[in-house]
Amino acid sequence: MSKPSSSAHTGVSRVSVKRRVALIVLLTAVAGSLTYPAPANWVIDQTNSALHTHFGHIEKPFVLGLDLQGGTHLEYEADVSHLSTDKHASALDGVRDVIERRVNSMGVSEPLIQTTRSGQSWRVAVDLAGVKDVNQAIKMIGETPILEFKEQDNGLQRTLTADEQKEISDSAAEAKTKSDAFLAEALKDPASFESMVRASTDNLAAKDQGGDLGFIKDVPEYADIYNAVQDAQVGSVLDKVVDMPAGDAVVKVEEKKDTGEEVQARHLLIQWTGASQAPTSTTRTKEEALAKIQEIQKEINAGNFADLAKKYSEEPGADTSGGDLGWFGPGVMVKSFEDAAFAMKDGQVSDPIETDFGYHLILREASRRVQDVRVRVAMFPKIQETDIIPPSDGWKTTDLTGKQLSSAFVDFDQRTGAAEVSLQFNDEGAKLFADITKRNVGQPVAIFLDGEPISVPTVQTEILGGKAVITGNFSVNDAKVLAQRLQAGALPVPIKLIAQQSVGPMLGADSVRASLLAGLWGLLLVSLFMLVLYRLPGLIAVTALGIYALISLAIFKLLPVTLSLAGIAGFILSIGMAVDANVLIFERLKEELKTGKAYSNAMEEAFKRAWLSIRDGNVTSLISTVVLYWFTSSIIRGFALTLGIGVIISMFTAITITRNLMRLIFTPAVVNKLGWLVFAPKKIEDK
């Protein structure tokens, strides 16, 4: 009688096992490429070179937490005592949204802002990676979101008083005296300019940079300085003070570089209906526009171009400017216009050029090479009128603020189904809102949150009853976010700073090194334990453990998981837990083999009987991680998240990867040959 194959006992064919192992190998390759992409990127480079393809590199870095990258951790407690319980969560969401926008305005990369509930108290934890100045972070976040309703300001600003005018005049005289004295000294010893700036200025940024402004060609606020130094030599101090609105500047030229060519040109424009940038009032066809501009071309030249542009050009203002475009460089005009202007010679008139605006005739009047200039400046500021009377932003405040707003919620237009935001004011707010809308019918009323306009609806009619609707091209999510922001402003939630911590980057680097070293030692010791105690099955378990680590790290990158010290600790702990299932399986395998069962039968029985214990043990661990993640702060959450991911992946590696590798390798022939290495001291055969 023939001996049954191992598939008869496993219930899985050999071909199916090989396919599963192939998928495991593929999964390992993908996870390894994400975790450590250098080899994969080398393969991509070779492929691109050989096949002339353009595959991009794998560039997915780990997201490091505050304690590894350095920065600031702030923790606030929110006072929700005056709110009903059902409004607590939405109010905290609004506070979080406002803080996130304030942080983003500062340019902080990937801030972590979380709200948590501990008993009856609510907290907001803010992690600002890269922000080292705690006071700056506290000032930036502030305390309570500010909601304001403003109307247009059409009034005239007040004029300066005699005392204010004298203050400005005295400040200008003082700046002139200081700048003249500085210039006299700088001209004597240009090489000492930097040290003189550091010694003479109270501006910390200028002191740190030695007055170095960098290259200034494309910086509008330094246009006066740029124009003044065109003919100055590199290394020289300009022999005159540059009078600027903000102050008097003494300038040294540090470097010049050629940045290309600029041209000076005029143009004459004839439009036609259908041109995307032409006004809707245009009635001329494209063919008529071309015929007209060709007629003009017959009589136009460099001498009469400005006069004919004033007469015929349909560009707004051409009747006075004569089509003058001034000087411009590459990237300023539309491409077809720019290509023609830069291809012509000075004094030449082009053929008709088509753009989205219509047909153009172009006169290139002159050209020049352009240099950018790096300068070092000693600035002596003076008081300006805007320092005393700030310029109006076009809006003036009203007495209506978030204090009078009872609620804001998402609604839908009954006719169109479009999302909108409904507002409800209290009695005081209803009266104020009615007064505002009455005097602004046909005019916009702006809603400001934290000083920024978030909606500028136009008043259609006086609104009574304290209800209003904000409409616009809102998606449901946009309307929800807007309602949340308004609700946050309408429900002031005072927040009190209860903890702050500043973490330096060197601490983070040391922590990363120590954590990696601990992880490597843990992996090594666990592997050694498995090899000594379980021999060849232990080696398979170690292989599965390596695959487990690659998959875990790849998932950390993909989600992404913000890796903190606590998170790394959770991952290291999960390494030890990842082999627990293998220990249960292998011990059960020994017991099954002692009963005299064939190896394949014993192996399948071991996995089957160990599964209940593995399942129960890992489920209890997952329950613990869920509790830790749901009810604790961000630091413990990182530990819970990485540990939870590790537990889930460990079940997969133990039950799926280890099992299929053992099915592939431990055939009856291999088992009989290896004997003791696989717990089979005597030669056995499948029965």
Secondary structure in CASP SS format (residue, H / E / C, confidence):
PFRMAT SS
TARGET T0000
AUTHOR 0000-0000-0000
METHOD secondary structure of the structure
MODEL  1
M C 1.00
S C 1.00
K C 1.00
P C 1.00
S C 1.00
S C 1.00
S H 1.00
A H 1.00
H H 1.00
T H 1.00
G C 1.00
V C 1.00
S C 1.00
R H 1.00
V H 1.00
S H 1.00
V H 1.00
K H 1.00
R H 1.00
R H 1.00
V H 1.00
A H 1.00
L H 1.00
I H 1.00
V H 1.00
L H 1.00
L H 1.00
T H 1.00
A H 1.00
V H 1.00
A H 1.00
G H 1.00
S H 1.00
L H 1.00
T H 1.00
Y C 1.00
P C 1.00
A H 1.00
P H 1.00
A H 1.00
N H 1.00
W H 1.00
V H 1.00
I H 1.00
D H 1.00
Q H 1.00
T H 1.00
N H 1.00
S H 1.00
A H 1.00
L H 1.00
H C 1.00
T C 1.00
H C 1.00
F C 1.00
G C 1.00
H C 1.00
I C 1.00
E C 1.00
K C 1.00
P C 1.00
F C 1.00
V E 1.00
L E 1.00
G C 1.00
L H 1.00
D H 1.00
L H 1.00
Q H 1.00
G C 1.00
G E 1.00
T E 1.00
H E 1.00
L E 1.00
E E 1.00
Y E 1.00
E E 1.00
A E 1.00
D C 1.00
V C 1.00
S C 1.00
H C 1.00
L C 1.00
S C 1.00
T H 1.00
D H 1.00
K H 1.00
H H 1.00
A H 1.00
S H 1.00
A H 1.00
L H 1.00
D H 1.00
G H 1.00
V H 1.00
R H 1.00
D H 1.00
V H 1.00
I H 1.00
E H 1.00
R H 1.00
R H 1.00
V H 1.00
N H 1.00
S H 1.00
M C 1.00
G C 1.00
V C 1.00
S C 1.00
E C 1.00
P C 1.00
L E 1.00
I E 1.00
Q E 1.00
T E 1.00
T E 1.00
R E 1.00
S E 1.00
G C 1.00
Q C 1.00
S E 1.00
W E 1.00
R E 1.00
V E 1.00
A E 1.00
V E 1.00
D E 1.00
L E 1.00
A E 1.00
G C 1.00
V C 1.00
K C 1.00
D C 1.00
V H 1.00
N H 1.00
Q H 1.00
A H 1.00
I H 1.00
K H 1.00
M H 1.00
I H 1.00
G C 1.00
E C 1.00
T C 1.00
P C 1.00
I C 1.00
L E 1.00
E E 1.00
F E 1.00
K E 1.00
E E 1.00
Q E 1.00
D C 1.00
N C 1.00
G C 1.00
L C 1.00
Q C 1.00
R C 1.00
T C 1.00
L C 1.00
T C 1.00
A H 1.00
D H 1.00
E H 1.00
Q H 1.00
K H 1.00
E H 1.00
I H 1.00
S H 1.00
D H 1.00
S H 1.00
A H 1.00
A H 1.00
E H 1.00
A H 1.00
K H 1.00
T H 1.00
K H 1.00
S H 1.00
D H 1.00
A H 1.00
F H 1.00
L H 1.00
A H 1.00
E H 1.00
A H 1.00
L H 1.00
K H 1.00
D C 1.00
P H 1.00
A H 1.00
S H 1.00
F H 1.00
E H 1.00
S H 1.00
M H 1.00
V H 1.00
R H 1.00
A H 1.00
S H 1.00
T C 1.00
D C 1.00
N C 1.00
L H 1.00
A H 1.00
A H 1.00
K H 1.00
D H 1.00
Q H 1.00
G C 1.00
G C 1.00
D E 1.00
L E 1.00
G E 1.00
F E 1.00
I C 1.00
K C 1.00
D C 1.00
V C 1.00
P H 1.00
E H 1.00
Y H 1.00
A H 1.00
D H 1.00
I H 1.00
Y H 1.00
N H 1.00
A H 1.00
V C 1.00
Q C 1.00
D C 1.00
A C 1.00
Q C 1.00
V C 1.00
G C 1.00
S C 1.00
V E 1.00
L C 1.00
D C 1.00
K C 1.00
V C 1.00
V E 1.00
D E 1.00
M E 1.00
P C 1.00
A C 1.00
G E 1.00
D E 1.00
A E 1.00
V E 1.00
V E 1.00
K E 1.00
V E 1.00
E E 1.00
E E 1.00
K E 1.00
K E 1.00
D E 1.00
T E 1.00
G E 1.00
E E 1.00
E E 1.00
V E 1.00
Q E 1.00
A E 1.00
R E 1.00
H E 1.00
L E 1.00
L E 1.00
I E 1.00
Q C 1.00
W C 1.00
T C 1.00
G C 1.00
A C 1.00
S C 1.00
Q C 1.00
A C 1.00
P C 1.00
T C 1.00
S C 1.00
T C 1.00
T C 1.00
R C 1.00
T C 1.00
K H 1.00
E H 1.00
E H 1.00
A H 1.00
L H 1.00
A H 1.00
K H 1.00
I H 1.00
Q H 1.00
E H 1.00
I H 1.00
Q H 1.00
K H 1.00
E H 1.00
I C 1.00
N C 1.00
A C 1.00
G C 1.00
N C 1.00
F H 1.00
A H 1.00
D H 1.00
L H 1.00
A H 1.00
K H 1.00
K H 1.00
Y H 1.00
S C 1.00
E C 1.00
E C 1.00
P C 1.00
G C 1.00
A H 1.00
D H 1.00
T H 1.00
S H 1.00
G C 1.00
G C 1.00
D E 1.00
L E 1.00
G E 1.00
W E 1.00
F E 1.00
G C 1.00
P C 1.00
G C 1.00
V C 1.00
M C 1.00
V C 1.00
K H 1.00
S H 1.00
F H 1.00
E H 1.00
D H 1.00
A H 1.00
A H 1.00
F H 1.00
A H 1.00
M C 1.00
K C 1.00
D C 1.00
G C 1.00
Q C 1.00
V E 1.00
S C 1.00
D C 1.00
P C 1.00
I E 1.00
E E 1.00
T E 1.00
D C 1.00
F C 1.00
G E 1.00
Y E 1.00
H E 1.00
L E 1.00
I E 1.00
L E 1.00
R E 1.00
E E 1.00
A E 1.00
S E 1.00
R E 1.00
R E 1.00
V E 1.00
Q E 1.00
D E 1.00
V E 1.00
R E 1.00
V E 1.00
R E 1.00
V E 1.00
A E 1.00
M E 1.00
F E 1.00
P E 1.00
K C 1.00
I C 1.00
Q C 1.00
E H 1.00
T H 1.00
D H 1.00
I H 1.00
I C 1.00
P C 1.00
P C 1.00
S C 1.00
D C 1.00
G C 1.00
W E 1.00
K E 1.00
T E 1.00
T E 1.00
D E 1.00
L E 1.00
T E 1.00
G H 1.00
K H 1.00
Q H 1.00
L E 1.00
S E 1.00
S E 1.00
A E 1.00
F E 1.00
V E 1.00
D E 1.00
F E 1.00
D C 1.00
Q C 1.00
R C 1.00
T C 1.00
G C 1.00
A C 1.00
A E 1.00
E E 1.00
V E 1.00
S E 1.00
L E 1.00
Q E 1.00
F E 1.00
N C 1.00
D H 1.00
E H 1.00
G H 1.00
A H 1.00
K H 1.00
L H 1.00
F H 1.00
A H 1.00
D H 1.00
I H 1.00
T H 1.00
K H 1.00
R H 1.00
N C 1.00
V C 1.00
G C 1.00
Q C 1.00
P E 1.00
V E 1.00
A E 1.00
I E 1.00
F E 1.00
L E 1.00
D C 1.00
G C 1.00
E E 1.00
P E 1.00
I E 1.00
S E 1.00
V C 1.00
P C 1.00
T E 1.00
V C 1.00
Q C 1.00
T C 1.00
E C 1.00
I C 1.00
L C 1.00
G C 1.00
G C 1.00
K E 1.00
A E 1.00
V E 1.00
I E 1.00
T C 1.00
G C 1.00
N C 1.00
F C 1.00
S C 1.00
V H 1.00
N H 1.00
D H 1.00
A H 1.00
K H 1.00
V H 1.00
L H 1.00
A H 1.00
Q H 1.00
R H 1.00
L H 1.00
Q H 1.00
A H 1.00
G H 1.00
A H 1.00
L C 1.00
P C 1.00
V C 1.00
P C 1.00
I E 1.00
K E 1.00
L E 1.00
I E 1.00
A E 1.00
Q E 1.00
Q E 1.00
S E 1.00
V E 1.00
G C 1.00
P H 1.00
M H 1.00
L H 1.00
G H 1.00
A H 1.00
D H 1.00
S H 1.00
V H 1.00
R H 1.00
A H 1.00
S H 1.00
L H 1.00
L H 1.00
A H 1.00
G H 1.00
L H 1.00
W H 1.00
G H 1.00
L H 1.00
L H 1.00
L H 1.00
V H 1.00
S H 1.00
L H 1.00
F H 1.00
M H 1.00
L H 1.00
V H 1.00
L H 1.00
Y H 1.00
R H 1.00
L H 1.00
P H 1.00
G H 1.00
L H 1.00
I H 1.00
A H 1.00
V H 1.00
T H 1.00
A H 1.00
L H 1.00
G H 1.00
I H 1.00
Y H 1.00
A H 1.00
L H 1.00
I H 1.00
S H 1.00
L H 1.00
A H 1.00
I H 1.00
F H 1.00
K H 1.00
L H 1.00
L C 1.00
P C 1.00
V C 1.00
T E 1.00
L E 1.00
S C 1.00
L H 1.00
A H 1.00
G H 1.00
I H 1.00
A H 1.00
G H 1.00
F H 1.00
I H 1.00
L H 1.00
S H 1.00
I H 1.00
G H 1.00
M H 1.00
A H 1.00
V C 1.00
D H 1.00
A H 1.00
N H 1.00
V H 1.00
L H 1.00
I H 1.00
F H 1.00
E H 1.00
R H 1.00
L H 1.00
K H 1.00
E H 1.00
E H 1.00
L H 1.00
K H 1.00
T C 1.00
G C 1.00
K C 1.00
A C 1.00
Y H 1.00
S H 1.00
N H 1.00
A H 1.00
M H 1.00
E H 1.00
E H 1.00
A H 1.00
F H 1.00
K H 1.00
R H 1.00
A H 1.00
W H 1.00
L H 1.00
S H 1.00
I H 1.00
R H 1.00
D H 1.00
G H 1.00
N H 1.00
V H 1.00
T H 1.00
S H 1.00
L H 1.00
I H 1.00
S H 1.00
T H 1.00
V H 1.00
V H 1.00
L H 1.00
Y H 1.00
W H 1.00
F H 1.00
T C 1.00
S C 1.00
S H 1.00
I H 1.00
I H 1.00
R H 1.00
G H 1.00
F H 1.00
A H 1.00
L H 1.00
T H 1.00
L H 1.00
G H 1.00
I H 1.00
G H 1.00
V H 1.00
I H 1.00
I H 1.00
S H 1.00
M H 1.00
F H 1.00
T H 1.00
A H 1.00
I H 1.00
T H 1.00
I H 1.00
T H 1.00
R H 1.00
N H 1.00
L H 1.00
M H 1.00
R H 1.00
L H 1.00
I H 1.00
F C 1.00
T C 1.00
P H 1.00
A H 1.00
V H 1.00
V H 1.00
N H 1.00
K H 1.00
L H 1.00
G H 1.00
W H 1.00
L H 1.00
V H 1.00
F C 1.00
A C 1.00
P C 1.00
K C 1.00
K C 1.00
I C 1.00
E C 1.00
D C 1.00
K C 1.00
END
